[in-house]
Amino acid sequence: MPPVPICILSSNHAPRVSHGHDLDRFVQIGSLTKPLTGTLLARLAEAGVLQLDDPLDQFLRIPAGTGITLRHLVEHTAALPRVPPRLRRLDPYADFDFEALNAILERLDTFTTGAPGGEAEYSNLGYAVLGAALSAAAGAPYEELLNRHVLTPLNITEVTSNPPSARRLSGRGFLGRPLRPWTMNGAILPAGGMWATPREAARLVTELLVERKLGEPALTWQTSGRLRWHNGATRGASVFAGALEDGTWVMVHRLSGRPAPTENTAVQILKDAITKPSD
C-alpha cells in the first residue's frame, strides 16, 4: 500500500503536508462536525431561541414520555443507539434522508436503550435528531443556521456540506484507486457530514477551543485531563483535533478511515509540545 496522505497543523510547528494531502482542498471531517452542531446549540440558546434543557418533544413530533432533552442529545446521554437501523454496508448513510429520520422519530421510544441522563453512549443518531430539533426550533435548515450563527461570525468560509468537486480530496484504496466518499448530506449531516479545508478546520479548532471567540467550548468536546478534543472518521478520511489548557493545539487529518494512527500522531505531537520548546 502507498503511504497515507497526512496533514498536520499545530501551535508548535509550521503546517506539514505529505504524500499528496493539501491544506487548501476540501476533505471530509466526519464527526468533527459534531462540535459545530454543539456550538450551534449553544449559540441558539444564547440568542433565546431555545434552552439546553428544553424537551425534545417541544420541537419534534415524537412519542410522549421519552424524557429526552437537547442537553441529553448534545452530551450523548439520550440513550439512543450509535447509528440508525438498516444502514448500507459501503455507503451507510446514503438512504438516511429526512423521511427515514421522521420514521424513527415517530417511534423513538422503541429505540432508547434506557432512561436518558445516564451514562454517555456515543450516538450519530442522537446528533441527527439534535440537528433536526435545531432546524425546527429556529425555522431554517441546519447548514443555513450553522453558517449564520457559527461560521460567519468566525469569518470561516471553507466549511460546507457540498464543496466543488474539483477541490475535493479523498482517500485511495486498493491499487491507489480513489475511494468514493460516503454520502452524508442528508439527515446525518449534523453528526458528521461537513467538509473543510484543513487550513479552515484548524482555524475552527483555535477559535473555538483556544481563543474561544464564541464563548465556552460546546458540550460536545470530549475531555481527557487537560485536553479538550474530538475526532472523526469516514470511509476514506480520519481527523483528530484538540487543545490543552495552556493553548497548545493540534489538528491531524489523514486520507485513511483508520482513526487510531491519526489519534496517535496527534497525541504524540501534544506530548512533544509539552516537553520540548517551540520551533
Secondary structure, DSSP 8 states (H G I E B T S, - for coil): -----EEEEETTEEEEEETT--TTSBEE-GGGHHHHHHHHHHHHHHTTS--TT-BGGGTS---TT---BHHHHHTT-S---SS-SS--SSSTTTT--HHHHHHHHTTGGGT--S-TTSS----HHHHHHHHHHHHHHHTS-HHHHHIIIIITTTT--SEESS--GGGB---B-GGG-B------SSTTHHHH--EE-HHHHHHHHIIIIIS-TTSS--TTSEEETTEEEEEEE-SS-EEEEEEETTS-EEEEEESSS-HHHHHHHHHHHHHHHHHS---
